[in-house]
């Protein structure tokens, strides 16, 4: 039996198609929420995956939260990122190779609080789940 497709996956597919077709000019900001495309390699399949994600810019870094809209299970892209130390992001028309780090402890708390101040829907996601939401730093590599 096939898995049911949830509304957020359907919206995500449409968003990704429009973002990619317009090189990020449409879909780079959804209702005031900045969006990027994450290109990562599937940890089991070895196939490239492309995922639209809300992000916050902290310094020169892109910060993404593996909230999965507050579900108890982290999103698949988080497993893929933790399996490798690099990925590619597209912000608008620009693609950049990034080094991936999962933030921990005080640094995670400080950065996540900054993100929640800018993107308060993450407060709701945090309240919905028992797990600690992973906070990922995507740092552009030198020369990027």
LINBELNOR-V464583 format. One record per pair of residues at least 4 apart in sequence whose ideal C-beta (glycine too) atoms are under 6 Angstrom apart, sorted by the first residue. I is the first residue (numbers start at 1). J is the second residue. Records with the same first field share a line. If there is no record, write none. Layout:
BEGIN
I=J  J
END
This chain:
BEGIN
5=9  10
11=15
12=52
15=19  27  52
16=52
18=26  27
19=24  27  37
22=26
23=93
24=28  92  93
28=35  92
29=34
30=35
33=54
34=55
35=52
36=53  55  89  91
37=50  52  90
38=51  53  89
39=50  88
40=49  80  81  87
41=48
42=47  49  80
43=79  80  83
51=77
53=64
55=62  64
56=63  115  118
58=63  111
61=137  139
62=89  138
63=111  115  137
64=136
65=122  133  135
66=74  75  78  134
67=125  133
68=74  75
69=125
70=125  128  129
72=129
74=78
78=134
81=100
85=100
86=99
87=98  100
88=95  97
89=96  98  138
90=95
96=140  144
97=141  144
98=138  139  140
99=139  141
101=137
102=134  136
103=107  108  111  135  137
104=108
108=112  135
111=135
112=135
115=119
116=122  123
126=133
140=144
END
